[in-house]
Amino acid sequence: MIDFQDRIKDHRYVGEGTGTEVRERAVSNVFRLVYGWMFLGLALSGGVAYMFFRTEAYKSVNFTLLIILELALVLILSFCFQKLSYWVALGMFLLYAALNGATLSVIFLAYQIGTIQNAFFLTAGIFAIMAIYGTVTKSDCSKVGSICVVGLIGIVIASVVNIFLKSSGLDWAISLIAIAVFTGLTMWDAQKIKAMAALESELGRDTVRKLSVMGALMLYLDFVNLFLSLLRVMGRRK
């Protein structure tokens, strides 16, 4: 991932120095894969979450084990993706989405279905606006992205601290900051994926297909975390 990040800095705008048709075709190919797999992952998570809730399978699930498996999959995809084949990487992403769906099944216990629907549609709207902006803007979003990464680290630390403090006020503040952070990350990740399309001819089709799985994972995580943050702010708990 470090090599990829360094190289897209020199290819900030898709198709720079290429013809319009080549640029548009590269963007279209990459974004079709990225958003196709991302939406499939979201649909899989939603379906598994609802199935686990309806069948009460969540009662027999070891959520600690699920979370450990999810973290392991993300780490393997992030640091070993160059050694993985495209189909193995894709399978791991879809497995992660399914496991995350099982973990998310508990939201149906905590929140009214109407609240969940409202939070989902609001998330979809914010996500779409920021992803489109990150794709079409000619401004460099890396500074915003860097700030958001720092904010994300702060959220993790504050969340761990709040496990012991159990402060509703701090939890509210964390959720508000998380909304801003994942909104910004959506914009930045969309721009990085656009830059990735410029590397299609340099890296080769197979590598870009694997990177599209990483792009789908990034946007999937942005969407899910933005959704959960909005749900905590909007949510009327049962």
N, C-alpha and C positions, 0 to 999 in steps of 0.2 A: 504493500500500500504506500510506503514512503516513496518508492520510485515513481509510482503513478501520480502522486500528489505533486512531486517536483516537476514532472513533465507537463502537467496541465497548466502550470503557471506560465509556460511559454506558449500555450495554445489557448489563451483565455477566451477567445471568441471563435466559435465554430466555423470551420471552413476558411479561416483567415488565409488569404492568398490563393484561394481556389474559386472555381466558378460557382455561380448561384445554384445551378442544378445539382452539382456534386455536394455542396454544402447542405442543401435541403434534403437530399437523399440520405446523407449520413445522419443528420439529426433525426429524420423520420425512422430510420432503421433502429437506432439506439433507443429512442424514446418509445417506440412500439414495444420493444422487449422489456424495458424498465417498467413502464406503467402496466403492461400486461401482466407481468409476474407480480408486481406490487398489489394490483387489484385482486388477483387470484389469491395471494396470501391473505389479504384482508377478508375476502369472502370465506376462505377456509377457516380463519380464526373465528369469525362470527358464527359460522355453522357449527364448529366444534363447541364453542362457548354455549350456544343455545341448547345443543344436544346434551351436553353435560348437565346443564341446569334442569332441563325437562325430565331427564332420566335419573336425576339426583346422583349421577356418577361422581360428582364432586365430593360426596361424603366419604368415598373410599380412595381418594387421591392424596398422595403425599406431595403437597405443594412445595415443600423444601427441595425435594428431589427434582421436581419439574423445573424450578428456577435454576438449579445447578446445571441441569441438562441444557436449558436455554442459553445460559451464559457460556457453557462449553461450546455450543454450536456457533454462537456469535464470534467467539475468540478464534475458533478454527477457521471460519470463513474469512475473518479479518486478516489473519496473519499467515494462513497457509493456502490462500485461494490460488496462488500461482502453481501450486503442486496438484491442485484438484482439477478434474475434468469438468467441463461445463455441466454435464448432467448430474455429477456428484454434488457440485456446488448448488445447483438448482434443487436437487432432492433435499439437501440439508436446509436450505431456506424454507422450503415447504414444510419440512418436519418441524422447524422452529415455529412457523406460523401455527401449525396444529397444536403444538405444546403450549404456545402462548394463548391459544384459544381456550384450552383447558384451564389455564391459570385465570383467564379473564371471566370464567363462568360465574365467579363469585359476585360480579357486579350486579347480576340479576337478583341476588339476595339483598344487596345493600341499597339499590335504587329502584324507583318506580320505572316501569317500561317506557312511559312517556318522557321522563327525564333523560333516559338513555337515548331515545330516538332524537330528542331535541339537541342533545350534546353531539350526537353523530352528525346530524345535518349541518350544525354550526361548524363543526370540525371540517367537514367536507368543503364548505364554502370558503373558510379561511385558507385551508390547504390549497384549494384550486387557485385562489387569487395569488398567493405567495409563490406557488410553483410556476405559474404563468409569468409573474413578474421576474422571477429569477431566471427564467428562460429567455425572455425578450429584452431585458435591460442590458444596456451597454456599460453600466456602472460596475465597478469591482465590488463584489459582495464579500470578499474574503475578510475585510476588517470587521464587518458585522458578524461573520461566522466565527472569527476568533473571540470576539466578545461573548458570543453565545456559548462557545466551548468553556470559557472561564465560568460563565453563569451556570452551566451544566454541572461543573465540578462543585460549585458552591451549593447547588441543589442537593447533590448526593450527600455532601458533608452535613448540611442542615437537616436532611431527612434522617440520617443516622442519629444525629443529636436528638431529634424530636422523638425518636423511639423511646428515649429515656425521659424526656421532658413531658411528652404527651400534651403539648400545647396546641389548642385549636387555633389560636391566633397565628402561631408560627406555621401551622399546617396551611392555613389560608394564604399566608404570604408566600410560602413555597409554591403553592398552586398558581398564584398570579404570576410569579416570576417564571415558572415553567411554561406558562402560556406564551409569554414573550420570547423565551429562549427557543422553544420548538417552532414558533412562527418564523423566527429568524433563520433557524437551521433549515427549514423547508426551502426558503428562498436560496440559501447558500448551496444546499445540496443539489437543487435543480440546476443552478449555474454550473456546478462541477460536472454534472451529468452532460450538460450541453458541451462543455469543454472536452469531455471524454469522447464525444462523437468526432471531434477533430482528429483524434488519434487512430481512427478506424484503419486507415491505410497504413499507418506506421506500425501499429501493434498487431494487426492481423485480425481476421474475423473471429476466430475462436477465442482469442484473449478478450476482445471487446464483448463477446457474448458472456464470458465469465464476469467481466466487469459490470455488465448490465444486471447481473444477479446481485452484485454488491450495491449497485444503485437502487435496485428494488428494495433491498434490505434497509438502506439508509432512509428512504422515503417512507417505508412501512413503519419504521421506528418513530420517525417524526410524526406520522399520522396518529399512531396508537398513543404515544405519550401526550400529544396535544389533546386528543380525545379524553384521556383519563384526567388531565389537568382541568379541562373545561367541565367535565363531569363532577369533579370535586367542588368546583366553584358554584356550578348551577344546581348541583344535586340536592334533591329532597330525599334524605335517607328514609328507608322504610322503618 
